[in-house]
Amino acid sequence: MFTHVMIGSNDLDRSRAFYDATFAALGGKPGEMDAKGRLIYAHEGGRLMITKPIDGQPATAANGGTIGIAAESPDHVRAWHEAGAKLGGTAIESPPAERPNGSFVAYLRDPDGNKLTARSKPTR
C-alpha cells in the first residue's frame, strides 16, 4: 500500500548522523542524497525520505504519528535504540521491552521530534 514515508528535518546533517547510525544497527545502509537534496534510506523494499520542508517553513513532528521500523531481533531493537539515543534521539515511553504479543519494541523521538518505534517479530 505504501511507497515511502517522508518526514521533514531542520538539520539534514544531524538527521543523517542519527538515521545512518540507527539503520546501521538494523543492518541497513547509509542514506543517500538525491538531486533534490532529500536524504533517502532504502531497506527491504521500504523507503524513508527526509527533507527540508519545500514551503520554507520549519519542520515539525506529527502529533499522534509514529513511524514503525522492522527489526530482525530484540538485539537489533536494542542496538537501534542505543544508537539513536547516542546521536540526539530521545528515549520515550518504556525502555526496550517485550510486549504481551511477544514482539520486542523500543521508542525514540528523532532529533526533529518525529516518533519512531523499532519492533521485532514475536518470538512465540
C-alpha positions in Angstrom: 0.0 0.0 0.0 2.7 2.5 0.9 5.6 3.5 -1.4 7.5 5.6 1.2 7.4 7.8 4.3 8.6 11.4 4.0 9.5 13.4 7.1 10.8 16.9 7.5 14.1 18.0 9.2 15.5 21.3 10.1 19.1 19.9 10.0 19.8 17.2 7.4 23.4 16.7 8.6 22.1 15.9 12.1 19.4 13.7 10.7 21.9 11.8 8.5 24.1 11.1 11.5 21.1 9.8 13.5 19.5 7.7 10.8 22.8 6.3 9.4 23.5 5.0 12.9 20.0 3.7 13.7 19.7 1.9 10.3 23.2 0.5 10.6 22.1 -1.1 13.8 19.4 -2.9 11.9 21.7 -4.0 9.0 20.8 -1.1 6.7 23.0 1.1 4.6 23.8 4.8 5.0 21.3 7.3 3.4 22.0 8.8 0.0 21.2 12.4 -1.0 19.1 12.7 -4.2 19.3 15.5 -6.8 16.6 17.5 -4.9 18.6 17.4 -1.6 16.4 14.7 0.0 18.0 12.1 2.2 16.8 8.6 1.2 17.1 5.3 3.1 16.0 2.1 1.3 15.9 -1.2 3.0 14.0 -4.4 2.2 11.5 -2.7 -0.1 10.8 0.3 2.2 11.9 3.9 1.8 12.3 6.6 4.3 12.9 10.1 2.9 14.0 13.1 4.9 13.8 16.6 3.5 13.7 20.3 4.5 10.1 21.4 4.0 9.5 22.6 0.5 7.4 25.5 1.8 10.4 27.0 3.6 8.7 26.8 7.0 10.3 24.9 9.9 9.8 21.1 10.0 7.6 19.9 12.8 6.8 16.4 14.1 3.3 14.9 13.5 1.3 14.9 16.7 0.0 11.4 17.2 2.1 10.0 14.4 4.5 7.1 14.8 6.8 5.5 12.2 7.4 1.8 12.7 10.6 0.2 11.7 11.0 -3.6 11.3 13.9 -5.2 13.2 15.1 -8.8 12.9 15.5 -9.5 16.6 15.4 -8.0 20.1 19.2 -7.4 19.9 18.6 -5.3 16.8 15.9 -3.3 18.6 18.3 -2.7 21.5 21.1 -1.7 19.2 18.8 0.7 17.2 17.6 2.3 20.5 21.2 2.7 21.8 22.5 4.2 18.5 19.6 6.7 18.3 19.9 7.8 21.9 23.6 8.5 21.4 23.0 10.7 18.4 20.4 13.1 19.5 17.4 10.9 19.8 15.2 10.9 23.0 14.1 7.6 24.6 10.4 7.8 25.2 7.6 5.6 26.7 9.0 2.5 28.3 12.6 1.1 28.0 13.0 -1.5 25.2 10.8 -4.5 26.2 8.8 -7.4 25.1 5.1 -6.8 24.6 2.3 -9.2 25.5 2.1 -10.4 21.9 5.8 -11.5 22.0 7.2 -8.7 19.9 10.1 -6.7 21.2 9.8 -2.9 20.9 11.6 0.4 21.6 10.6 4.0 21.1 12.6 7.1 20.3 12.0 10.6 19.1 14.5 11.6 16.4 16.3 15.0 16.8 13.4 16.8 15.0 10.8 15.2 17.3 9.4 12.5 15.0 8.2 9.5 17.0 9.8 6.2 15.9 9.5 2.6 17.0 11.6 -0.4 16.2 9.8 -3.7 16.5 10.9 -7.3 16.1 8.6 -10.1 15.2 7.0 -12.1 18.0 9.3 -14.8 19.3 6.5 -17.1 20.4 
